[in-house]
Amino acid sequence: MGEIFSPGKLMLTSEYFAIDGALVLAVPTRLGQEFSFEEKEDEKYLIFWEAYHQNELWLKVVIDYKNWQILETNIPTSAGFILKTLKNVQSLSIIKFKSNLTYNLKTNLQFPADYGLGSSSTLMNNLAEWAEIDAFYLNKISLGGSGYDIAVAKEKSAVLYQSVPEIKYEKADFSPSFKNELIFIHLNQKQDSREGINFYKSKNKSQKLVDEFSDLTRNIFLCDELENFSDLMLIHEQKISDFLEIPTVKTRFFADCPVFVKSLGAWGGDFVMSSKFEGFKDYFWGKGFHTIFDYSDLIY
């Protein structure tokens, strides 16, 4: 049995503007998704798919890939997505689902699904690595999105990423001297990123504004002082708030917080980033947010 692992991700800059080519800084998380596979010849043309969340089985699917039919499942909607994705794998791969093999495929998501760390992107990258196909293209035809999360999963590294006019990225050594002062807080809910993206796309934007976020990303990446980093994060957050006409997460939940609080990814859920201050754990706990990670505990 073979095994593949892809780390999750957190998007530190440019959020929605990544779609229009703004430079993104994204980092990998220690938690990710495992993928194990076993193939045997028996002329049955079957796929036995098992998906686990934190080692607990949640989805089982049996697929006849000769006719691409679902034979058994416990969650039809999720099984339909797996069927579609595996058909895409077959269309791109020269080695998978081409002969009379039975495939036993298992996934294990190491983090809660509502963390928003990339349950789909880690799956796409694992399948692409297994099938020896282009992870970016598999993601494009199966899910869509800017693809920054695929770059993080593929490289297992922080990346500086742009998707327009074409995908280009580089591995980035992002390890600021003040990283031990940074924290990540979960907002107790999962934000629908597709809904947020559709709202963003409905609004008019200028290339000048896209370029401003690229400049912010470069400055944030090069920053070597927490005070300057905090100021840049506040500027970044306010710019997106003004554009979306949505209050910042700090305004909504943490108006009396003495340090910056920045949304990560789609606004309204998942994780936010902040920095330590005296009594910070009691502060966030008192607001009802009990999941707090130090930088080194969460970031790969």
N, C-alpha and C positions, 0 to 999 in steps of 0.2 A: 504494500500500500504506500502510495506517495503522498506527500504533504506540502502545502504551499501556505504562506502567510502574507497578508497585506495589512499594514497599519491603517488606523483611522486618520482623520485630519481635523484641523481647526484652521479656519480662514481668518487671518488677523487683519487684513486690509482689503479694501476695494469692494467688498460685498457684491451688490447687484451690478456695479459698474464693470465687473469682470466680463460680463456678457458683451460689452461694447469695446473691450480691448484694454481696459485699465490694468496696470501692472498689479499683480496680487502677491502678497507674502502669505504663505501657508506653511503650517508645521505638522509633522506626523505625531500621532499619539501612541502611547505604549499599548493601548488596547486596540484591537483590530478584529480581523476575521480569519479563521483557519479554514482550510479546504483540504479534504483528504479524498483520494480516489483509488479505485481498484477496478481493473478491467479483466474480463475473462471471455474466452471463446465458447459459445454454446448455441449460437444461431437463433437466439430468441429476440434480438433487437430491442432490448429493454434498458431503461434507465431507472434505477432505484435511487430516489433523491430523498435525503433526510436533512432537515435544517434545524439546528439547535440554537437557542438563545441562552447564553451562559450555561452551557452544558445540559439544558433541558430541552427535550424534543418539542417542537411546536408545529412543524410541517412535514408531512410525508406525501410523496408523489411517486406513482409508478407510471412511466411513459413508454408507449410503443413508438419508437423513433423511426420505424420503417414507414408508418402511416401518420406519425405525429398526432397521436391521440393520448389523452389522459385516461388511464385504466382505473386508477384508484387515487384518492386524495382525501384529506380531512379538511382542507380549506380551498375550495374551488377557485376563488379569486386569486390567491397567491400562487396556486398551481398554474393558473393561466399565464401569469407573468414568467414563471420558470420555463414553461413550454415555449413561449415566445422567445425568450432569451437563448435557450438551447438551440432552437431552430436557427437563430442568428449565428450562433457559434458554428453550427454545421455549414452554413452558407459561406463562412469566411475561412474555415479550417480545411486543410487538405488531409488531416490525420484523424479527426474525431467524427464519430457517427457515420462512418463510411463503410463499415464492414459488419460482420455478424457477431458483434461483441455485446456483452452485457456490462453495463457500467454501474458501479456502486459509488455514489457521490455523496459526500457529507460536508456540511458547512457548520461552523460554530461561531456565532457572533459573541465576542467577549464582553461587550458592553450592552447596557439596556438600550432597547430600540429607540427610546425617546431622547437619548443623548445627542443625536444628530451628528455623530462622528463619521458617518459614511458607510452605513450598512449596504447600500447599493453599489457605491464605487469600489469598495473592497471586494465585493462579489464579482463585479465586472473585471477587475484586475486579476483576481485569482483564476477565473475562467479563461481569460486571455492568455495568461502565462501557461496554463495547463494545455490549452489548445494551440499554442504558438501562433497567436493572431494579434492584431493591433488593438490594444485595450481602448485607445481613444475612439476608434471607429466602432467597436462593439458598444461602447457606452453611448455614442452618438445615435446609433440606430435603435438601441434598446431603451434609452432613458432621455438623452439630451443633456443640456447643461453646458457650462463653459469648459469642463474637463480638468480644472485645476486639481480636483480631488483624485483623479486618476494619476496625475503626475506625482502627487505625494505618495500614493500607494505603490506606484511603480518604482520610484527611486528610494522609497523608505528614508526620505530626507526632507528637510525644509526646502521649499522651492520658491523662486521668483518666476511668475508665470503670466503669459499673455495669450489670449485666444484669437485675437484679431490683428492683422488680416489673416494670419494663420497661427496655428499653435506653435509657440516657442517658449522654452523654459530652461532654467539652469538650476542645478542643485545649489543650495545656499547654506553657508555656515552661519546659522542664526543662533548665537549663544551669547546674548547680551550679559554684560558684567553684573547687571542688576536682576537677572532672571529669578533669583531666589526670593526677590521681593514681589514677584507677580503671582497672582492667584486666578483660578477659574471657578466660577460659581454657576451651578445649573439652575435654570429658572422653573424647574418642575413641570415643563411641558415641551412638546415637540412642535416646532413650527413647520407648516407646510411650505417648503421652499418653492415649489412650483407656483403656488398661489402668490407668493411674494414676488417672484420673477415676472409673472403675468401683470401684476400691478405696476411694477417698475417699467415694463415695456410699454405700458399704456401712456406713459408720461414723456413729454418732449425733453430732450437733453442735447447739450452741445458737446462738440469735440473738446472744447476748452475745459469743460467740467471733467470729462473723462481724463484729460491730461493732468488736471490738478490732483486727481487721485493717484495717478502714476507717480507724480512728484512726491506726494505724501508717503507713498510706499517706500520710495528710495530713501527718503529722509528717516523714516521709522526704522528701516533695516540698518542704516548706518549709525543710528543713535547710540551713544555710549553713556548717557546719563538718564536716570529715572525721571528727573524733573522735566527734561526736554521731551522724553518719550511720552510722559503723561500729557503734556501740553499738546503734542501732535495727535494723540488719541482723542482728546477733547475736540480739537479742530475737525478731525476726520468724522467724528460722531455727529457734530453739529451740521456739517455740510450735507450729510445724508439725510438728517432730520429735516433740514430746510427743503431739500429736493423732494423727499417723499411726502412732506407735510404730515409727518408722524412724530410725536414727542419721542425724545431719546429714552432709552431704558432707565437712565438715571433720573430723569424727570418723573417717569411713571412710578418707579419702585424705590429709588434710593436718593431722593432729593436732598437729604441731610447727610449723605456720605461725604467724608472729608477728602476723598481722593477720586480719581477718574473711574468711570465704569463704562466699558465699551461693549456693544453688541458684537457677536461673532457670527457671520453667515446671515441667514434670513432673520429679519427683525421679529421679535415677539416671542421667541422661545430658545431652546437649546442653551448654550453656554454664553456667559459674559466674562470679560477679563477685567481685573482690577489689580490693585496693589495693597500690600499689607499696611495696616495702621494699628495703633494700640486698641485692642479689644475688637479687632475685625471679625473674629469668629462669632463672638456674642452678638455683634451688630447684625450680621447676615442671618444667623439663627433666629434672632428676634424678629426679623422680617419674614420668617417662614422658609428660608432657603438653607437647607441643611447639607447639601452636597457641595463641598468646597475642596478643591485640589490645589496643592502647591504645584508650581511649574514643573519641577523635576519628577513629581509623582504621575503627572499626566502626559507630559511631552516626551517623545521618544528620543 
